[in-house]
């Protein structure tokens, strides 16, 4: 599959077949995610792979799966054979940018105009989503509103922020989001040349 096809096939899937994913496939996807951009080569992202059924159900509960099911969707978080919880670590970026090769001329840390730890985590998530398609899998994404509960459930250190949950599996026919009716914005409405 070429890159354009992978990008165009990627969508958020909300139903998976009950079929385990080979460990080697999961590790290939996660290894690719480590190769995303990283400000200062901080590498401040970590990934929690959850395959235990009871743990998947607990994560699904924290991600509000019940409200998705009430909305007519399948239990796509607990029903996925694997979940990936991408995490980022702001403190790691501050530590890295206090090292000698990253200090400002006055000896201070840069003034962060954008929290690049979120940018880097987003890039890693996209690599996971595209990697899933490349492996013949599908994936989705769900937010988790009680991050402290997710930290407790998965033993995530306090300085690490879980970004949500990526259900991963072999796709099954699913109910598509009503949001898709809007369609993509035309390319000419998205690209601005030289200035806005």
PASEBA-1860 file (N, C-alpha, C; in nm, 3 decimals):
! residues 196
1> XXXXXXXX> 0.086/-0.117/0.000/0.000/0.000/0.000/0.091/0.124/0.000 ~ 0.060/0.222/-0.085/0.143/0.342/-0.084/0.091/0.442/0.019 ~ 0.172/0.543/0.047/0.142/0.635/0.155/0.008/0.707/0.135 ~ -0.017/0.753/0.013/-0.143/0.825/-0.012/-0.263/0.736/0.017 ~ -0.255/0.610/-0.022/-0.365/0.517/0.003/-0.384/0.495/0.153 ~ -0.274/0.483/0.227/-0.283/0.466/0.372/-0.352/0.585/0.436 ~ -0.312/0.705/0.397/-0.371/0.826/0.455/-0.520/0.834/0.422 ~ -0.555/0.806/0.299/-0.696/0.818/0.257/-0.785/0.708/0.316
9> XXXXXXXX> -0.727/0.592/0.350/-0.805/0.484/0.411/-0.824/0.504/0.561 ~ -0.738/0.583/0.625/-0.746/0.602/0.769/-0.875/0.674/0.807 ~ -0.946/0.617/0.900/-1.063/0.682/0.960/-1.082/0.625/1.099 ~ -1.161/0.691/1.179/-1.187/0.642/1.313/-1.292/0.531/1.306 ~ -1.251/0.411/1.343/-1.338/0.293/1.338/-1.390/0.266/1.478 ~ -1.518/0.229/1.485/-1.583/0.207/1.614/-1.645/0.068/1.626 ~ -1.581/-0.031/1.563/-1.625/-0.170/1.578/-1.513/-0.259/1.526 ~ -1.480/-0.362/1.602/-1.369/-0.450/1.566/-1.411/-0.596/1.577
17> XXXXXXXX> -1.350/-0.679/1.495/-1.372/-0.823/1.505/-1.304/-0.874/1.633 ~ -1.360/-0.982/1.686/-1.303/-1.043/1.805/-1.191/-1.137/1.763 ~ -1.079/-1.077/1.726/-0.965/-1.153/1.675/-0.838/-1.088/1.730 ~ -0.757/-1.166/1.799/-0.636/-1.107/1.857/-0.539/-1.056/1.750 ~ -0.463/-0.956/1.787/-0.360/-0.901/1.698/-0.227/-0.964/1.737 ~ -0.154/-1.017/1.641/-0.023/-1.074/1.676/0.067/-0.971/1.745 ~ 0.138/-1.017/1.844/0.228/-0.931/1.921/0.327/-0.859/1.830 ~ 0.380/-0.928/1.731/0.478/-0.866/1.641/0.418/-0.747/1.567
25> XXXXXXXX> 0.291/-0.754/1.532/0.224/-0.643/1.463/0.212/-0.523/1.557 ~ 0.169/-0.548/1.679/0.156/-0.440/1.777/0.292/-0.373/1.802 ~ 0.395/-0.454/1.814/0.528/-0.398/1.840/0.581/-0.319/1.721 ~ 0.549/-0.361/1.599/0.590/-0.283/1.480/0.525/-0.146/1.480 ~ 0.396/-0.142/1.511/0.324/-0.014/1.514/0.381/0.077/1.622 ~ 0.403/0.023/1.740/0.457/0.103/1.850/0.601/0.146/1.823 ~ 0.678/0.063/1.758/0.814/0.101/1.724/0.813/0.218/1.626 ~ 0.722/0.215/1.529/0.710/0.327/1.436/0.676/0.457/1.509
33> XXXXXXXX> 0.587/0.448/1.607/0.544/0.568/1.681/0.661/0.636/1.751 ~ 0.763/0.559/1.787/0.880/0.618/1.853/0.962/0.705/1.758 ~ 0.935/0.695/1.629/1.012/0.768/1.529/0.948/0.899/1.488 ~ 0.847/0.944/1.560/0.785/1.072/1.530/0.875/1.187/1.570 ~ 0.841/1.307/1.526/0.920/1.425/1.564/0.926/1.440/1.715 ~ 1.035/1.499/1.761/1.053/1.515/1.905/1.138/1.640/1.928 ~ 1.077/1.744/1.983/1.149/1.869/2.010/1.272/1.840/2.093 ~ 1.388/1.885/2.044/1.512/1.863/2.116/1.549/1.717/2.130
41> XXXXXXXX> 1.485/1.632/2.051/1.503/1.487/2.061/1.478/1.439/2.205 ~ 1.378/1.504/2.268/1.342/1.472/2.406/1.288/1.331/2.418 ~ 1.213/1.287/2.319/1.150/1.155/2.320/1.064/1.137/2.445 ~ 0.978/1.234/2.467/0.896/1.237/2.587/0.764/1.164/2.578 ~ 0.751/1.074/2.481/0.627/0.998/2.468/0.649/0.854/2.513 ~ 0.546/0.801/2.577/0.542/0.661/2.617/0.406/0.607/2.576 ~ 0.395/0.476/2.565/0.273/0.411/2.519/0.243/0.293/2.610 ~ 0.119/0.284/2.653/0.078/0.170/2.735/-0.009/0.081/2.646
49> XXXXXXXX> 0.033/-0.041/2.629/-0.042/-0.139/2.551/-0.127/-0.220/2.647 ~ -0.258/-0.219/2.626/-0.352/-0.287/2.714/-0.424/-0.393/2.632 ~ -0.402/-0.520/2.668/-0.471/-0.629/2.598/-0.558/-0.714/2.692 ~ -0.535/-0.704/2.821/-0.614/-0.779/2.919/-0.759/-0.733/2.913 ~ -0.852/-0.828/2.902/-0.993/-0.794/2.883/-1.049/-0.710/2.998 ~ -1.018/-0.745/3.119/-1.069/-0.670/3.235/-1.014/-0.527/3.234 ~ -0.888/-0.512/3.203/-0.827/-0.378/3.197/-0.888/-0.298/3.083 ~ -0.915/-0.361/2.969/-0.978/-0.291/2.856/-1.115/-0.240/2.897
57> XXXXXXXX> -1.190/-0.321/2.970/-1.323/-0.277/3.017/-1.311/-0.158/3.111 ~ -1.213/-0.161/3.200/-1.194/-0.051/3.294/-1.155/0.078/3.221 ~ -1.065/0.068/3.123/-1.028/0.185/3.044/-1.151/0.237/2.968 ~ -1.229/0.146/2.910/-1.348/0.185/2.835/-1.446/0.262/2.923 ~ -1.459/0.218/3.047/-1.550/0.287/3.139/-1.501/0.430/3.162 ~ -1.370/0.447/3.181/-1.315/0.581/3.204/-1.325/0.669/3.079 ~ -1.331/0.605/2.961/-1.342/0.679/2.835/-1.488/0.706/2.798 ~ -1.580/0.669/2.885/-1.722/0.697/2.860/-1.783/0.611/2.750
65> XXXXXXXX> -1.735/0.487/2.739/-1.787/0.400/2.633/-1.939/0.385/2.640 ~ -1.993/0.385/2.760/-2.137/0.367/2.777/-2.216/0.471/2.697 ~ -2.167/0.595/2.695/-2.238/0.700/2.620/-2.230/0.675/2.469 ~ -2.118/0.618/2.422/-2.108/0.581/2.280/-2.210/0.472/2.248 ~ -2.220/0.372/2.334/-2.312/0.262/2.312/-2.455/0.314/2.311 ~ -2.488/0.404/2.404/-2.622/0.464/2.407/-2.649/0.544/2.280 ~ -2.542/0.594/2.215/-2.556/0.667/2.090/-2.565/0.577/1.968 ~ -2.570/0.445/1.990/-2.588/0.352/1.881/-2.460/0.289/1.828
73> XXXXXXXX> -2.347/0.318/1.892/-2.221/0.259/1.848/-2.196/0.128/1.923 ~ -2.109/0.047/1.867/-2.068/-0.076/1.933/-1.976/-0.041/2.051 ~ -1.958/-0.131/2.145/-1.862/-0.107/2.254/-1.720/-0.120/2.199 ~ -1.678/-0.017/2.125/-1.556/-0.025/2.045/-1.428/-0.012/2.125 ~ -1.435/0.032/2.249/-1.314/0.042/2.330/-1.290/-0.092/2.399 ~ -1.389/-0.137/2.475/-1.372/-0.266/2.544/-1.371/-0.382/2.445 ~ -1.432/-0.365/2.328/-1.439/-0.471/2.228/-1.316/-0.481/2.140 ~ -1.229/-0.382/2.145/-1.107/-0.388/2.065/-1.010/-0.487/2.130
81> XXXXXXXX> -0.937/-0.566/2.053/-0.843/-0.660/2.113/-0.722/-0.594/2.177 ~ -0.694/-0.469/2.138/-0.581/-0.398/2.198/-0.615/-0.251/2.211 ~ -0.566/-0.193/2.318/-0.577/-0.049/2.339/-0.436/0.006/2.355 ~ -0.414/0.122/2.299/-0.288/0.193/2.321/-0.322/0.324/2.387 ~ -0.260/0.349/2.500/-0.276/0.477/2.570/-0.147/0.556/2.547 ~ -0.153/0.657/2.458/-0.035/0.740/2.434/-0.020/0.841/2.547 ~ 0.102/0.861/2.589/0.130/0.953/2.701/0.240/1.050/2.662 ~ 0.238/1.167/2.723/0.345/1.263/2.702/0.391/1.314/2.838
89> XXXXXXXX> 0.513/1.369/2.839/0.575/1.409/2.965/0.633/1.549/2.951 ~ 0.556/1.648/2.993/0.601/1.787/2.985/0.730/1.808/3.062 ~ 0.742/1.749/3.178/0.861/1.767/3.262/0.987/1.721/3.189 ~ 0.976/1.616/3.108/1.091/1.568/3.032/1.140/1.676/2.935 ~ 1.048/1.750/2.877/1.085/1.858/2.784/1.155/1.971/2.859 ~ 1.103/2.005/2.976/1.169/2.110/3.055/1.309/2.065/3.096 ~ 1.322/1.941/3.138/1.456/1.891/3.175/1.551/1.897/3.055 ~ 1.503/1.854/2.939/1.588/1.853/2.820/1.632/1.994/2.782
97> XXXXXXXX> 1.541/2.090/2.792/1.572/2.226/2.751/1.643/2.306/2.861 ~ 1.679/2.239/2.968/1.768/2.298/3.069/1.909/2.241/3.057 ~ 1.929/2.153/2.957/2.062/2.099/2.930/2.143/2.202/2.850 ~ 2.274/2.193/2.863/2.364/2.296/2.810/2.341/2.328/2.663 ~ 2.318/2.226/2.579/2.303/2.253/2.435/2.169/2.315/2.398 ~ 2.077/2.328/2.492/1.945/2.385/2.463/1.918/2.516/2.537 ~ 2.009/2.558/2.623/1.986/2.681/2.700/1.995/2.805/2.612 ~ 1.920/2.905/2.648/1.927/3.035/2.582/2.063/3.098/2.615
105> XXXXXXXX> 2.099/3.204/2.544/2.229/3.269/2.567/2.244/3.318/2.710 ~ 2.132/3.355/2.772/2.140/3.403/2.911/2.139/3.288/3.012 ~ 2.140/3.163/2.964/2.143/3.047/3.053/2.006/2.997/3.097 ~ 1.900/3.053/3.042/1.764/3.012/3.082/1.704/2.915/2.980 ~ 1.599/2.850/3.024/1.523/2.761/2.936/1.444/2.848/2.837 ~ 1.416/2.793/2.719/1.336/2.869/2.622/1.200/2.903/2.680 ~ 1.139/3.007/2.630/1.003/3.043/2.664/0.915/2.970/2.563 ~ 0.846/2.866/2.607/0.772/2.778/2.517/0.652/2.851/2.457
113> XXXXXXXX> 0.656/2.885/2.326/0.541/2.953/2.265/0.424/2.858/2.242 ~ 0.455/2.730/2.229/0.357/2.624/2.205/0.402/2.505/2.291 ~ 0.311/2.434/2.356/0.351/2.314/2.431/0.383/2.200/2.335 ~ 0.508/2.197/2.287/0.546/2.103/2.183/0.536/1.957/2.225 ~ 0.525/1.930/2.354/0.505/1.791/2.399/0.372/1.740/2.347 ~ 0.272/1.828/2.333/0.143/1.786/2.277/0.156/1.765/2.125 ~ 0.229/1.851/2.061/0.253/1.836/1.917/0.320/1.702/1.889 ~ 0.426/1.672/1.963/0.498/1.547/1.943/0.409/1.426/1.971
121> XXXXXXXX> 0.327/1.435/2.075/0.235/1.324/2.107/0.133/1.307/1.995 ~ 0.082/1.417/1.942/-0.013/1.409/1.830/0.049/1.343/1.709 ~ 0.175/1.376/1.682/0.245/1.311/1.570/0.258/1.161/1.594 ~ 0.290/1.122/1.716/0.303/0.979/1.749/0.168/0.908/1.733 ~ 0.060/0.974/1.775/-0.074/0.915/1.760/-0.105/0.895/1.612 ~ -0.074/0.995/1.529/-0.102/0.979/1.386/-0.021/0.865/1.326 ~ 0.102/0.849/1.369/0.181/0.737/1.320/0.115/0.604/1.359 ~ 0.062/0.595/1.480/-0.008/0.473/1.523/-0.131/0.449/1.434
129> XXXXXXXX> -0.208/0.554/1.409/-0.329/0.540/1.328/-0.295/0.496/1.185 ~ -0.190/0.554/1.127/-0.149/0.517/0.992/-0.082/0.380/0.990 ~ -0.006/0.351/1.095/0.058/0.220/1.107/-0.045/0.109/1.115 ~ -0.157/0.136/1.181/-0.264/0.037/1.189/-0.317/0.005/1.049 ~ -0.343/0.107/0.970/-0.393/0.085/0.834/-0.291/0.006/0.753 ~ -0.165/0.042/0.766/-0.059/-0.027/0.693/-0.053/-0.176/0.727 ~ -0.093/-0.211/0.849/-0.091/-0.351/0.894/-0.224/-0.423/0.868 ~ -0.318/-0.357/0.799/-0.448/-0.419/0.773/-0.543/-0.410/0.890
137> XXXXXXXX> -0.512/-0.323/0.985/-0.595/-0.302/1.103/-0.672/-0.172/1.091 ~ -0.752/-0.145/1.189/-0.823/-0.018/1.200/-0.804/0.032/1.343 ~ -0.830/0.159/1.362/-0.813/0.219/1.494/-0.913/0.333/1.511 ~ -0.930/0.372/1.633/-1.013/0.487/1.667/-0.939/0.570/1.770 ~ -1.008/0.664/1.828/-0.951/0.743/1.936/-1.066/0.787/2.025 ~ -1.044/0.784/2.155/-1.143/0.833/2.251/-1.069/0.909/2.360 ~ -1.127/1.017/2.401/-1.072/1.092/2.513/-1.108/1.026/2.645 ~ -1.034/1.059/2.746/-1.061/1.011/2.882/-1.067/1.136/2.969
145> XXXXXXXX> -1.177/1.155/3.038/-1.197/1.281/3.111/-1.139/1.278/3.251 ~ -1.125/1.161/3.311/-1.068/1.152/3.445/-0.927/1.095/3.434 ~ -0.831/1.184/3.406/-0.694/1.140/3.383/-0.631/1.081/3.508 ~ -0.667/1.133/3.625/-0.612/1.078/3.749/-0.658/0.934/3.771 ~ -0.783/0.906/3.738/-0.833/0.768/3.751/-0.760/0.676/3.653 ~ -0.733/0.726/3.532/-0.659/0.645/3.435/-0.515/0.624/3.482 ~ -0.456/0.728/3.541/-0.320/0.713/3.597/-0.319/0.603/3.704 ~ -0.418/0.607/3.794/-0.423/0.506/3.901/-0.443/0.367/3.842
153> XXXXXXXX> -0.534/0.354/3.747/-0.565/0.224/3.687/-0.442/0.162/3.621 ~ -0.365/0.244/3.548/-0.254/0.191/3.469/-0.117/0.218/3.531 ~ -0.113/0.275/3.652/0.014/0.300/3.720/0.099/0.406/3.651 ~ 0.035/0.505/3.593/0.106/0.611/3.520/0.161/0.711/3.621 ~ 0.290/0.746/3.611/0.347/0.844/3.704/0.276/0.980/3.695 ~ 0.277/1.054/3.804/0.205/1.181/3.812/0.250/1.281/3.707 ~ 0.378/1.281/3.671/0.425/1.382/3.575/0.394/1.345/3.430 ~ 0.340/1.227/3.407/0.308/1.180/3.273/0.159/1.199/3.247
161> XXXXXXXX> 0.127/1.256/3.130/-0.012/1.281/3.095/-0.060/1.184/2.988 ~ -0.159/1.100/3.023/-0.220/1.016/2.919/-0.304/1.105/2.828 ~ -0.297/1.078/2.698/-0.362/1.165/2.600/-0.499/1.113/2.556 ~ -0.536/0.993/2.595/-0.660/0.932/2.551/-0.635/0.784/2.530 ~ -0.718/0.722/2.448/-0.704/0.579/2.423/-0.730/0.551/2.274 ~ -0.646/0.465/2.218/-0.659/0.425/2.078/-0.700/0.278/2.075 ~ -0.828/0.248/2.045/-0.868/0.110/2.026/-0.815/0.061/1.892 ~ -0.767/-0.062/1.888/-0.700/-0.115/1.770/-0.749/-0.256/1.744
169> XXXXXXXX> -0.778/-0.288/1.618/-0.820/-0.423/1.585/-0.848/-0.439/1.438 ~ -0.897/-0.556/1.402/-0.939/-0.581/1.265/-1.080/-0.523/1.251 ~ -1.101/-0.444/1.146/-1.230/-0.374/1.136/-1.348/-0.467/1.112 ~ -1.461/-0.429/1.172/-1.589/-0.494/1.147/-1.683/-0.384/1.098 ~ -1.791/-0.420/1.029/-1.884/-0.316/0.985/-1.928/-0.232/1.104 ~ -1.921/-0.102/1.087/-1.955/-0.014/1.200/-2.048/0.098/1.156 ~ -2.108/0.160/1.256/-2.191/0.277/1.234/-2.097/0.396/1.218 ~ -2.110/0.466/1.111/-2.023/0.581/1.087/-2.076/0.702/1.162
177> XXXXXXXX> -1.984/0.785/1.204/-2.019/0.907/1.277/-2.101/0.999/1.188 ~ -2.202/1.062/1.245/-2.282/1.160/1.172/-2.197/1.278/1.127 ~ -2.085/1.301/1.193/-1.997/1.411/1.155/-1.945/1.396/1.013 ~ -1.936/1.273/0.964/-1.883/1.249/0.829/-1.971/1.310/0.720 ~ -2.098/1.336/0.750/-2.188/1.397/0.652/-2.140/1.536/0.611 ~ -2.063/1.598/0.697/-2.013/1.732/0.666/-1.912/1.729/0.552 ~ -1.840/1.620/0.539/-1.737/1.609/0.436/-1.614/1.693/0.470 ~ -1.510/1.673/0.394/-1.386/1.749/0.414/-1.400/1.886/0.351
185> XXXXXXXX> -1.338/1.982/0.414/-1.333/2.116/0.354/-1.260/2.108/0.221 ~ -1.301/2.183/0.122/-1.227/2.184/-0.004/-1.084/2.232/0.019 ~ -0.991/2.174/-0.057/-0.851/2.207/-0.039/-0.826/2.357/-0.053 ~ -0.897/2.421/-0.145/-0.875/2.566/-0.165/-0.920/2.648/-0.045 ~ -1.003/2.592/0.042/-1.044/2.663/0.165/-0.949/2.637/0.281 ~ -0.855/2.545/0.263/-0.763/2.506/0.370/-0.623/2.561/0.353 ~ -0.586/2.593/0.231/-0.449/2.634/0.203/-0.445/2.783/0.176 ~ -0.355/2.851/0.244/-0.337/2.996/0.227/-0.195/3.018/0.179
193> XXXX> -0.179/3.093/0.074/-0.046/3.116/0.017/0.010/3.251/0.063 ~ 0.131/3.243/0.110/0.207/3.359/0.155/0.152/3.424/0.281 ~ 0.021/3.439/0.292/-0.043/3.491/0.414/-0.189/3.451/0.415 ~ -0.255/3.468/0.527/-0.394/3.425/0.542/-0.479/3.507/0.448
END
